[in-house]
């Protein structure tokens, strides 16, 4: 099975993925920021680069699930078509949308200690012209995710408890 945790930068994706991994140690976390560092050591964040990287992460997730592994995709996935591709390829798939006001995302991004290889000061860079989803690049909200959570109002533990229910349904 694959769980895609999507949302704006700073919405809490990596934090939720990490806590979920603690609950399910057998899950493999695929982090877009880590993949990007390997595939494009000097990323441009262009549309064409994102297209390649998101298709790659979907392919890796699909291959791992085909081999019997469970996967958490920790990636903004700002374009719906990439998340839809994962849904088409992976039979047991769930999309978890971490909805969060952009101002809260900006505040969190400035405070975070562990970036999980994400670029620092992403929203400041967005203000300077970088293509940042939700700011200077589009973020297409999911149409039918298995779960939508307001991370401004919901604790990480509550989010993970709800995801556990989604996983329980997928296992049956």
NORRA-V755634 format. One record per residue. RES is the residue in one letter. PSI is psi in whole degrees, -180 to 180 (* if undefined). Layout:
res = {RES;RES}
psi = {PSI;PSI}
//
This chain:
res = {X;X;X;X;X;X;X;X;X;X;X;X;X;X;X;X;X;X;X;X;X;X;X;X;X;X;X;X;X;X;X;X;X;X;X;X;X;X;X;X;X;X;X;X;X;X;X;X;X;X;X;X;X;X;X;X;X;X;X;X;X;X;X;X;X;X;X;X;X;X;X;X;X;X;X;X;X;X;X;X;X;X;X;X;X;X;X;X;X;X;X;X;X;X;X;X;X;X;X;X;X;X;X;X;X;X;X;X;X;X;X;X;X;X;X;X;X;X;X;X;X;X;X;X;X;X;X;X;X;X;X;X;X;X;X;X;X;X;X;X;X;X;X;X;X;X;X;X;X;X;X;X;X;X;X;X;X;X;X;X;X;X;X;X;X;X;X;X;X;X;X;X}
psi = {156;136;117;118;111;157;171;157;130;2;-15;13;-52;-38;-48;-43;-42;-46;-40;-40;-36;-34;-38;80;-19;-13;147;129;124;113;123;-40;-34;-43;-44;-42;-34;-47;-39;83;-27;77;148;-17;26;163;-43;-39;-45;-41;-47;-48;-43;-36;-37;-45;-35;-43;-45;-45;-44;-47;-45;-41;-35;-30;4;7;152;141;141;121;114;91;139;-47;57;-20;130;-34;-31;-41;-36;-38;-44;-42;-37;-39;-33;113;-43;95;140;142;124;117;116;99;133;135;140;-33;-40;-41;-44;-45;-44;-43;-38;-31;-18;142;-53;114;-8;41;8;150;143;155;39;-38;-32;-40;-37;-40;-25;4;-10;146;95;121;133;-11;-70;0;153;152;111;110;146;145;-41;59;157;-21;137;129;133;104;-9;-31;-8;133;158;-43;-40;-39;-47;-39;-41;-40;-36;-37;-40;-45;-42;-42;-37;-30;-24;*}
//
